[in-house]
């Protein structure tokens, strides 16, 4: 199976935190506080490390799930996933899967194809 690039996922999980900081903390903070009817003191009263930690974990899980949907090679693996012959190196399924992945395993794995999925 095509393994996700864990370093990229760990970095990508920070993007929603950065966007939220810019959106709610810099650009529209006063408008957000006014609309939500929250005072400045109340907005600063939460446990920041807990909020950021959980937000990062949720963002990391979302990045992993999106990666599994966006990388087309995982769909090929899922076709044979329940078949015990996939782990048997002498089986036809194992050979067919590996031949297919060696021929087409790198298709649609580019930065620009990722941009297309980003705009979906």
N, C-alpha and C positions, 0 to 999 in steps of 0.2 A: 504494500500500500504506500502511496505517496505520503510521506511524513510532512507535517506542516513545519515551517521555519519558526521555531519557538522564539528566537531572538526578535524576529519581526513582530510576532504576536505580542511579546512583552512590551515592545516599544509602541506598537499600534494601540495598545490598551490605554496609553496615556493621552491619546488624542482627544477623547471625549472630556477628560478632566481639564485639559488646556482650553478647549472650546468653551466649556461651562465657566471656567474662570474668567475668560475674556467676556463672555456674554453676560453673566450674572454679577461678576465682580468688578468689571471695568466699564463696559459700554453702557449697560442698561440697569445698573445697580439701583439707582434711585427710583426709576420707573417700576422695576420689579418689586421693590419694597413697598412702594405706594399701592400698586395693584394688588399685591398679596396682603396688604394691611398689616405689615410686619414692621416693627421698630428696628433700628440699627442694633440696639442692645440684644434684642431677641434673636436676631440673625447671627450674632456672634456667640450665643450661649451654648451652641451644640458642641459635641465632642468631635473636634476636627479630625483627629487621627482615625477615629472609628468611621466617620463619614467618608473620608478619603480612601481608607483601606477597603471598605465594602464597595465603594464606587469603582475602585480599581479592579477588584475581583469580579464584579458584575461586567465591567467593560472587557476584561480578559476573557470571560466565558462567552460574551457576545462576539468578540473577535474570533475565537476558535470556531464557534458555530457558523459564522459568516464564511470563514475559510473553508469549512467542510461543504458548504453549499456552493461556493464560488469556484473551487478547484474541481474541475470536471472528472479528474482521475479517481476521486473518491467514489463516484457513482459506479464506475466499473468494478471497484473492489466490493461495493455493496451488493452487486449482482450475485457474487459467489460467497459472500460472507458466512452464510449459514451452512455451507457445504463443508463437511470435514475433509474432503479430498483436497481442499485448497492448501492445507498445511502438509499434505503428503507430497514430497518432492518428486515422486515417480508418477503421479497422477496426470491425466490429460488436462484437467482444469488448471492445475498448477503450471504446467508447461504453456498452455494457451494464454493464461493470464500474464505470465512473465514475458512471453513473446510479444503480446499486445503492448505491454508497458514499455518494453525495450524499443518498439517501433514508434509508438505514439504517446509515450509517457510525458514528453515535454511540450506537447501541443497546448496552446492557450495558456501558457505559464509565462506571461510577460507582464511588464509594468503597464503597458497600454491596454492589455486585455483586462487587467485589474481595474483600470480607470473606468472601463465600460461597465463592469459590475458595480463600481462605486456610484455611478449615475443611475443605476436601475432603481 
